[in-house]
Amino acid sequence: MKKMILVLLALSAAVSVFAGGKSQAQSGSGKGLVGVVMPTRSEERWIKDGNAVKEGLEKLGYAVDLQYSDDDIATQTRQIDDMITKGVKILVIASIDGSALSNQLANAAAAKIPVISYDRLLMQSPNVDYYVSFDNYKVGGQMGDILITGLKLDQAAAANPVIIELFAGSPDDNNSVGFYQGAMDKLKPYFDKGALRVPSGQIDRAVVGTLRWDAAEAQKRMENLLSAYYSGNVVLNGILSPYDPISLSALEACKAVGYGSTPGKPLPVVGGQDCIVASVKSILAGEQYATVLKDTRSLGAATVTLVDTLMQGKTPTGLDTSSYNNGAKIVPSLLLDSVIVTKDNVQKDVIDTGYHTRAELGL
Ligand code: BGC
């Protein structure tokens, strides 16, 4: 939190003109139109993200065109085209496929519209001005830590290895790379000493990825893994999951073959990401073990401050200028911190902070 306040102060204290003179200083009400595109309304987090950015910008006097595209790339492309035609002053884009928007980004650059890549890095284009996200590699590390703690891996040995299966996020989302790498780097020492084993042998990110983060697809894969590799005495102890709906679906697949209801087959330890209501309920019920909370309100607030800084013709400072290369350039980034949530800190980090209310959690 402290880090974020410092970053926000640094952003708003910046004084020089935005590089390239792309935005125009404006003041008073009706400060200009900001285009915000989000991938889908069918995932809880993007609704929260969209609301946080829209409400924050409107409070400062900007008009906001907020669009969702139902995870359809053609729709998202069209929305951005329309926003450029409408004359938005800045574009905030959470992409579906990070590499699919190069033409739109080129058009935005030609129209001198700054582009902020929101949460997911826009790839293979020089026309991306800023990236606002969480530290995705660290988030992955937290996914690894969840398994290390939940499975007590420090006590595990090659004589009796802990058994897990692995899931990764959508291959067209650059975040999946950081999440998976961060988690696997944490788990590597345990694999190396034989204390951790993946019976399916499916380890490659391309093989364990889940296109569009589709939980139904992940559930099918979990069912297939269970029937192909766990029909004998092998018991699955844990699952690496990058996303709460995947965690819940994987748990469903496990329950369907007796996990959680058969002696010697407890539910596997599963983490997740996004701290969605259903997962927090599951954590409180002792099923999903943990999740990673990325507070969308903080990401929204950081984005609003960045937009406002640029609209005032200032240059944001205090950004990370080394971590995120999108294949065409290093994109200056603002990276926030995330928090692991288990049963033990739901009250402190989820309820007390107002991320979810007791009522939403059915308490
Ligand atoms: C986001 C995650 C989210 C996932 C699926 C990723 O790009 O960083 O927070 O769970 O997309 O929407």
Boltz pocket constraint, residues with backbone or C-beta under 6 A from the ligand:
constraints:
  - pocket:
      binder: B
      contacts: [[A, 43], [A, 45], [A, 119], [A, 120], [A, 169], [A, 173], [A, 175], [A, 213], [A, 242], [A, 243], [A, 244], [A, 273], [A, 274], [A, 294]]
      max_distance: 6.0
